[in-house]
Amino acid sequence: MIDLSVRKVINDSWELFKKDWIVSSFVCLIMVSLVIGPVVLFDKWADIRLIKYSFKIYTGVLMAPALFFVINWIRTEHFSLVFPRGEQVIKYLITYFILYLSVTIGMLLFIVPGYFLLIKLRYAPYLILYKDLEIYEALEESWTMTNGYFWQVTLIIILVMLVSWSGILLLIIGVIPFTVLAFIIDLNYFIRLHKVYEQSLKNLFIEIKKEKEFQHVEG
C-alpha cells in the first residue's frame, strides 16, 4: 500500500534531500546561474516582446532537465547527471504551453475554472519526462490520475510554495537548497500518486477479468 499522506511525502523527501544535497544544490546552482545570466545581460531589452518569449522558452528548456534530474533521483535514490532526450524536452515545452494557456483562459473565466484546470492538468508535463508519453496521453492521464485528489494536490502546491518562499527568506544561501527540496516534495508526491493510479488500473483490470470469467462459467 502506497502512503500518500503529506507527512510521509515530506519525511521521505527530506531524507532523500539530506543524502546528496551538496551535489544536487551545486547542479541547481549552475542551472539557476544559466537563467540569471541572460536576465542581467538582456535587462535593457526586457520590454521587447520577442526577448520576453525567447527567454521563457530558454528557461523552459533548462527546467526540463532539472525536473528530469530530480525524477531520476527519486526513482533510484541516487543522484546522477542524466538528461532527457531532445524530443522529450520539445514535448515538455508544448505540454507546458498547453497547460499555461488553458489555465490562463480559465482564470479569465472567474478564476475557478482556471484553478480547476491547473490541478487536473498539472502533472501532464511531468508525465512527459517520467513516462515519455505523447502529449495527448500525458494530458489525459494527468486529468484521470488526479480524480479524488483535488484538495490533496492543492495542499502539496501550497506546501511547495511555502518551502520555496522559506528559501527566499533565508536570502541567497537558502534559495538553492530550498528550491531543490521543493522540487523533491512536488515530484515525490507526483510519483507516489502515479503509482496509486497505476495500481488502481491493475485492480480494475483484475476485476473486469474476474467478471468476464464468471460470466463465461455461468454461460
C-alpha positions as a printed Julia matrix, in Angstrom:
219×3 Matrix{Float64}:
   0.0     0.0     0.0
   1.48    3.32   -1.1
   1.34    6.01    1.59
   0.13    9.28    0.03
  -0.03   11.22    3.29
   1.61   14.63    3.19
   3.62   13.8     6.31
   5.12   10.69    4.65
   5.93   12.62    1.48
   7.7    15.33    3.48
   9.68   12.84    5.61
  10.85   10.77    2.65
  11.69   13.88    0.63
  13.75   15.29    3.49
  15.68   12.02    3.94
  16.46   11.91    0.24
  17.46   15.57    0.24
  19.91   15.05    3.09
  21.8    12.3     1.25
  23.19   14.33   -1.66
  22.1    17.91   -1.01
  25.56   19.39   -1.71
  25.86   17.8    -5.15
  22.25   18.48   -6.12
  22.4    22.08   -4.89
  25.58   22.64   -6.89
  23.93   21.36  -10.07
  20.85   23.52   -9.46
  23.13   26.48   -8.78
  24.58   26.02  -12.25
  21.06   25.84  -13.7
  19.98   28.99  -11.87
  23.14   30.79  -12.98
  22.33   29.96  -16.59
  18.93   31.56  -16.05
  20.07   34.65  -14.12
  22.92   35.41  -16.55
  20.68   36.16  -19.54
  18.32   38.16  -17.29
  21.12   40.54  -16.38
  22.51   40.58  -19.9
  19.23   41.33  -21.66
  17.66   43.51  -18.97
  17.74   46.66  -21.08
  15.76   44.84  -23.81
  13.18   43.47  -21.35
  10.39   45.49  -22.93
  10.87   43.8   -26.3
   8.19   41.12  -26.55
  10.31   38.78  -28.66
  13.04   38.81  -25.99
  10.46   38.0   -23.29
   9.05   35.0   -25.13
  12.51   33.78  -26.16
  13.58   33.9   -22.53
  10.52   31.88  -21.43
  11.46   29.18  -23.93
  15.08   29.31  -22.72
  14.09   28.82  -19.06
  11.65   26.07  -20.06
  14.44   24.19  -21.82
  16.51   24.39  -18.61
  13.6    23.4   -16.39
  13.04   20.12  -18.24
  16.47   18.6   -17.41
  16.26   19.96  -13.84
  12.96   18.14  -13.3
  14.35   15.07  -15.08
  17.32   15.02  -12.68
  15.03   15.03   -9.65
  12.67   12.4   -11.1
  15.62   10.07  -11.71
  16.98   10.88   -8.26
  13.71    9.86   -6.58
  13.48    6.71   -8.7
  16.98    5.47   -7.92
  17.57    7.27   -4.59
  20.95    8.22   -6.03
  21.81   11.5    -7.73
  23.34   11.22  -11.2
  23.53   13.51  -14.2
  21.08   12.1   -16.73
  19.46   14.12  -19.47
  16.1    13.87  -21.21
  16.05   13.3   -24.95
  15.6    16.35  -27.15
  12.16   15.09  -28.25
  11.08   14.87  -24.61
  12.15   18.47  -23.98
  10.15   19.66  -27.01
   7.07   17.71  -25.9
   7.53   19.07  -22.37
   7.57   22.66  -23.68
   4.47   22.12  -25.82
   2.61   20.43  -22.96
   3.6    23.18  -20.55
   2.38   25.78  -23.05
  -0.97   23.98  -23.33
  -1.22   23.91  -19.52
  -0.3    27.6   -19.27
  -2.76   28.61  -21.99
  -5.61   26.51  -20.52
  -5.1    27.91  -17.03
  -4.84   31.49  -18.34
  -8.1    31.18  -20.28
  -9.72   29.53  -17.26
  -8.56   32.33  -14.96
 -10.28   34.84  -17.24
 -13.49   32.91  -16.63
 -13.86   33.92  -12.97
 -10.66   32.2   -11.7
 -12.29   28.93  -10.5
 -12.16   27.17  -13.92
  -8.51   28.18  -14.24
  -7.58   26.7   -10.88
  -9.54   23.53  -11.67
  -7.59   23.11  -14.91
  -4.33   23.8   -13.06
  -4.98   20.86  -10.74
  -6.29   18.48  -13.41
  -3.54   19.12  -15.98
  -0.74   19.92  -13.54
   1.13   16.64  -13.96
   0.98   16.42  -17.75
   4.45   17.99  -18.26
   5.87   15.71  -15.55
   4.41   12.65  -17.29
   6.26   13.59  -20.47
   9.55   13.32  -18.57
   8.53   10.42  -16.32
   6.98    8.07  -18.89
   7.82    9.7   -22.23
   4.14    9.78  -23.17
   2.69   11.53  -26.16
   1.24   14.95  -25.39
  -2.42   13.91  -25.58
  -1.7    10.83  -23.45
   0.0    12.94  -20.77
  -2.92   15.4   -20.66
  -5.46   12.57  -20.43
  -3.52   10.66  -17.77
  -2.96   13.77  -15.63
  -6.71   14.5   -15.79
  -7.6    10.96  -14.73
  -4.97   10.36  -12.05
  -5.98   13.48  -10.09
  -9.58   12.26   -9.69
 -10.35   12.21   -5.97
  -7.14   14.04   -5.03
  -8.07   17.64   -5.82
  -7.61   19.02   -2.31
  -4.53   16.94   -1.54
  -2.83   18.23   -4.71
  -3.85   21.73   -3.62
  -2.18   21.13   -0.25
   1.0    19.92   -1.97
   1.08   23.06   -4.14
   0.76   25.26   -1.05
   3.48   23.26    0.72
   5.87   23.55   -2.25
   5.29   27.31   -2.39
   5.95   27.68    1.34
   9.2    25.71    1.1
  10.36   27.81   -1.86
   9.47   31.06   -0.08
  11.34   29.88    3.02
  14.48   29.74    0.93
  13.9    33.31   -0.25
  13.51   34.48    3.35
  16.93   32.99    4.08
  18.32   35.14    1.26
  20.76   33.8    -1.33
  22.16   30.97    0.81
  18.77   29.34    1.26
  17.3    29.77   -2.21
  19.16   26.92   -3.92
  18.75   24.1    -1.34
  15.15   25.03   -0.55
  14.31   25.12   -4.25
  15.76   21.62   -4.6
  13.75   20.43   -1.58
  10.57   21.93   -3.07
  11.26   20.06   -6.33
  11.74   16.8    -4.44
   8.5    17.18   -2.44
   6.48   18.05   -5.54
   7.87   15.24   -7.71
   7.89   12.71   -4.86
   4.16   13.22   -4.41
   3.6    13.05   -8.17
   5.43    9.72   -8.46
   3.53    8.27   -5.49
   0.2     9.45   -6.89
   1.04    7.91  -10.25
   1.87    4.57   -8.59
  -1.51    4.66   -6.84
  -3.14    5.41  -10.2
  -1.36    2.5   -11.9
  -2.31    0.16   -9.06
  -5.97    1.19   -9.35
  -5.85    0.41  -13.1
  -4.38   -3.03  -12.37
  -7.08   -3.71   -9.77
  -9.76   -2.6   -12.23
  -8.32   -4.88  -14.91
  -8.32   -7.83  -12.48
 -11.94   -7.14  -11.51
 -13.01   -6.95  -15.15
 -11.15  -10.17  -15.92
 -12.81  -11.95  -12.97
 -16.21  -10.67  -14.05
 -15.69  -11.97  -17.59
 -14.51  -15.36  -16.28
 -17.57  -15.55  -14.0
 -19.91  -14.71  -16.87
 -18.16  -17.3   -19.05
 -18.64  -20.01  -16.38
 -22.31  -19.14  -15.94
 -22.82  -19.04  -19.71
